[in-house]
Amino acid sequence: MEPENKTSVPEFILLGLSKEAELQPLLFGMFLSMYLVTFTGNLLIILAVIRDSHLHTPMYFFLSNLSFTDICFTSTTIPKMLLNIQMKNKMITYEGCITQMYFFMLFGALDNFLLTVMAYDRFVAICHPLHYTVIMNHKVCGLLLLLSWVLTVLDSLVHGLMVLHLSFCTELEIPHFFCELNQVIQLACSDTFLNYLVMYFATVLLGAMSLTGILFSYTKIVSSILRISSAGGKYKAFSTCGSHLSVVSLFYGTGFGVYLSSAASQNSRASAIASVMYTVVTPMLNPFIYSLRNKDIKQALRKIFS
């Protein structure tokens, strides 16, 4: 098969989650509902943090940024999917595919780093409460957020630029509902060894950094809580990090679940369906986890609707 020059690739075909025509209205309604819930829920968290002065703390500063990231994360994929279903057109331009892939990687990685920073924030709050305001001052919070952005932008930029140098064949069907890096690389006719090498190296390096930071933080947190003598004190300490631990478990649990299902199955469509869990369901559930388990967020939300 003769490769096409990368600049002549007109468009890719997103096969979506199902080829069945009768399922398309159901998929449209389901994903539109989930997207609206995700957008509204996370937007309410952001508004609650902005409007309530009691929530102007490092923990809620990072939570509002996580909510913003989740909105952007789902907005890179779902609106295009809904448009394709509505227009009965599975095409996405070469430029659109590369752009979608870039921002999906950016906000996915940013989610990862923000969860790590939030774990560190809880570690300082529980293990070093007397020095919390000194350690987690406005400057440090800003620098941690900036560092997260810089690392994710650079990571996504490297992958995006490397894909731009690939040549693609005439077979341009992506068995997914969005342009995912691995799926796009698989369509290339040119040598992809370096792309895969960088992709796996970056995933292991950045993933290991984040996971190590989270595990270290919670190991210290649990150790510190177990030394508290009163049951009430232990409950109060656990309650301050319970929501974040739930979100971390959901994020990494669904991510690893998708990876394992992809490794065990050669069915790309099944992997695409599994990926819905971390691309759509997790960002949708995050606001519920924080609002249901957090009295401060509940009170702030009541003020918005009162």
C-alpha positions in Angstrom: 0.0 0.0 0.0 1.4 3.4 -1.0 1.6 5.9 1.8 0.1 9.3 1.4 2.1 12.4 2.3 1.0 13.6 5.7 0.0 17.0 4.2 -2.4 15.3 1.7 -4.4 13.4 4.3 -7.9 14.9 4.0 -9.7 13.4 7.0 -10.0 10.4 9.3 -13.1 8.3 9.9 -14.2 7.9 13.5 -16.1 4.6 13.7 -17.6 5.5 17.1 -19.0 3.0 19.6 -21.5 1.2 17.4 -22.2 0.8 13.7 -25.9 0.0 14.4 -28.1 2.8 13.0 -30.9 2.2 15.5 -28.5 2.7 18.5 -27.4 6.1 17.4 -30.3 8.1 18.9 -29.8 6.2 22.2 -26.1 7.0 22.2 -26.8 10.6 21.4 -29.2 11.0 24.2 -27.0 9.1 26.7 -23.8 11.0 25.9 -25.6 14.4 25.7 -27.1 13.8 29.2 -23.7 12.8 30.6 -22.0 15.7 29.1 -24.6 18.2 30.4 -24.3 16.7 33.9 -20.5 16.8 33.8 -20.5 20.4 32.5 -23.1 21.6 35.0 -21.7 19.7 38.0 -18.2 20.9 37.6 -19.2 24.4 36.8 -21.2 24.6 40.0 -18.1 23.5 41.9 -16.1 26.3 40.3 -18.8 28.9 41.1 -19.1 27.6 44.7 -15.4 28.0 45.3 -15.3 31.5 43.6 -18.3 32.9 45.5 -17.7 31.5 49.0 -14.8 33.1 50.7 -14.6 30.2 53.2 -13.5 28.0 50.3 -10.6 30.2 49.3 -8.1 27.7 50.5 -5.4 25.6 48.7 -7.6 22.4 48.7 -10.6 24.1 47.0 -8.3 26.1 44.7 -7.0 22.9 43.3 -10.5 21.3 43.3 -11.8 24.2 41.2 -8.9 23.7 38.8 -9.7 20.0 38.6 -13.3 20.8 37.8 -12.2 23.2 35.0 -9.9 20.5 33.7 -12.7 17.9 33.7 -14.9 20.2 31.7 -12.2 20.7 29.1 -11.3 17.0 29.1 -14.8 15.9 28.2 -15.3 18.9 25.8 -12.5 17.7 23.6 -14.3 14.6 22.6 -18.0 14.5 23.4 -19.3 17.5 21.4 -17.6 16.2 18.2 -19.0 12.8 18.8 -22.5 14.2 19.3 -22.1 16.3 16.1 -21.1 13.3 14.1 -24.1 11.3 15.3 -26.5 14.2 14.7 -25.1 14.9 11.2 -24.7 11.2 10.4 -21.1 12.0 9.4 -18.1 10.1 10.9 -15.5 12.3 9.3 -12.9 14.5 11.2 -10.3 16.5 9.4 -6.6 15.8 9.7 -6.1 19.1 11.5 -9.1 18.5 13.7 -7.9 15.1 14.6 -4.4 16.3 15.6 -5.9 19.2 17.6 -8.4 16.9 19.4 -5.6 14.4 20.2 -3.4 17.2 21.6 -6.0 18.7 23.9 -7.2 15.2 25.0 -3.6 14.3 26.1 -3.1 17.7 27.7 -6.2 17.7 29.9 -5.9 14.0 30.7 -2.4 14.5 31.9 -3.3 17.7 33.8 -6.0 15.7 35.6 -3.3 13.3 36.7 -1.0 16.0 38.0 -3.7 17.9 39.8 -4.7 14.7 41.7 -1.1 14.4 42.7 -0.9 18.0 43.9 -4.1 17.6 45.8 -2.7 14.5 47.5 0.4 16.5 48.6 -1.9 19.2 49.9 -3.8 16.7 52.1 -0.4 15.3 53.2 0.7 18.7 54.4 -2.7 19.5 56.0 -2.8 16.2 58.1 0.9 15.5 58.7 2.1 19.1 59.2 -1.1 21.1 60.3 0.8 23.8 62.2 2.9 24.6 59.2 0.1 24.2 56.6 -0.5 27.9 55.9 3.2 28.6 55.6 4.0 25.6 53.3 0.9 25.9 51.1 0.9 29.6 50.6 -0.5 31.4 47.5 2.9 31.4 45.8 3.5 27.7 46.3 0.0 26.8 45.1 0.5 29.0 42.0 3.9 27.4 41.3 2.5 23.8 41.7 -0.4 24.7 39.3 2.1 26.3 36.8 4.4 23.3 37.0 1.5 20.9 36.2 0.5 23.0 33.2 4.1 23.2 31.9 4.7 19.5 32.1 1.4 18.5 30.5 1.8 21.1 27.7 5.3 19.9 26.9 4.3 16.3 27.0 1.3 16.8 24.7 3.4 19.1 22.4 6.1 16.4 21.9 3.6 13.7 21.0 1.7 16.1 18.7 4.8 17.2 16.8 6.0 13.7 16.4 2.6 12.6 14.9 2.9 15.5 12.4 6.0 13.9 10.9 4.2 10.6 10.2 2.9 9.6 6.7 -0.5 7.9 6.6 -1.9 5.2 4.4 -5.2 5.2 2.5 -6.9 3.2 5.4 -7.8 6.0 7.8 -10.5 4.4 10.0 -10.2 4.9 13.7 -12.1 2.3 15.8 -12.9 4.9 18.5 -15.2 7.9 19.1 -12.2 10.3 19.2 -8.7 10.6 18.0 -6.6 8.8 20.5 -2.8 8.9 20.2 -2.2 5.1 20.0 -5.0 4.6 17.4 -3.7 7.4 15.2 -0.1 6.1 15.3 -1.4 2.6 14.2 -2.7 4.1 11.0 0.8 5.4 9.9 2.7 3.9 7.0 6.0 5.4 8.1 8.2 4.1 10.9 6.6 4.6 14.3 9.2 3.0 16.5 10.3 6.4 17.9 6.6 7.5 18.5 5.9 4.3 20.5 9.2 4.6 22.4 8.4 8.2 23.5 4.8 7.4 24.2 5.6 4.5 26.5 8.5 6.3 28.1 6.4 9.4 28.9 3.5 7.4 30.2 5.7 5.4 32.5 7.8 8.4 33.7 4.9 10.8 34.3 2.5 8.1 35.5 5.1 6.7 37.9 5.9 10.2 39.2 2.2 10.9 39.9 1.4 7.5 41.4 4.5 7.5 43.6 3.6 11.0 44.9 0.0 9.9 45.7 1.1 6.7 47.3 3.8 8.4 49.4 1.3 11.1 50.5 -1.3 8.6 51.6 1.1 6.3 53.2 2.2 9.2 55.4 -1.4 10.3 55.9 -2.6 6.9 57.1 0.5 6.5 59.4 -0.2 9.9 60.9 -4.0 9.3 61.4 -3.3 5.9 63.1 -1.3 7.7 65.7 -4.3 9.9 66.7 -5.7 8.5 69.9 -9.4 9.6 69.7 -11.8 8.0 67.3 -13.4 11.4 66.6 -10.0 12.8 65.6 -9.4 9.9 63.3 -12.8 10.3 61.6 -12.2 14.0 61.1 -8.8 13.5 59.6 -10.1 10.8 57.3 -13.1 12.9 56.2 -10.8 15.7 55.0 -9.2 13.4 52.4 -12.0 10.8 51.8 -13.4 12.6 48.7 -10.0 13.0 47.1 -9.1 9.4 47.8 -12.4 8.3 46.1 -11.7 10.4 43.0 -8.1 9.1 42.8 -9.4 5.5 43.1 -12.0 6.1 40.4 -9.5 7.8 38.1 -6.7 5.3 38.3 -9.1 2.3 38.7 -10.9 3.1 35.4 -7.7 4.0 33.7 -6.0 0.7 34.6 -9.2 -1.2 33.9 -9.2 0.2 30.3 -5.5 -0.6 29.9 -6.0 -4.2 31.1 -9.1 -4.8 28.9 -7.2 -3.4 25.9 -4.2 -5.7 26.6 -6.5 -8.8 27.1 -8.7 -8.1 24.1 -7.8 -7.5 20.5 -11.2 -5.9 19.9 -10.6 -2.2 19.4 -14.4 -1.5 19.6 -14.5 -3.1 23.1 -11.6 -1.0 24.2 -13.4 2.1 22.9 -16.5 1.3 25.0 -14.3 0.6 28.1 -12.6 4.0 27.6 -15.9 5.7 28.2 -15.4 5.0 31.9 -12.4 7.4 32.3 -13.2 9.9 29.6 -16.8 10.5 30.5 -18.0 8.7 33.6 -15.2 9.7 35.9 -15.4 13.5 35.2 -19.2 13.2 35.6 -19.0 11.6 39.0 -16.3 13.8 40.5 -18.7 16.7 41.4 -21.1 14.3 43.1 -18.3 12.7 45.1 -17.1 16.1 46.4 -20.5 17.6 47.0 -22.0 14.5 48.8 -19.0 14.1 51.1 -18.2 17.7 51.8 -20.2 20.0 54.1 -18.4 23.1 52.9 -19.3 22.5 49.3 -22.9 21.7 50.2 -23.3 24.9 52.1 -21.7 26.9 49.2 -24.0 25.3 46.7 -27.0 26.1 48.9 -25.9 29.8 48.8 -25.8 29.7 45.0 -29.4 28.4 44.8 -30.8 30.4 47.7 
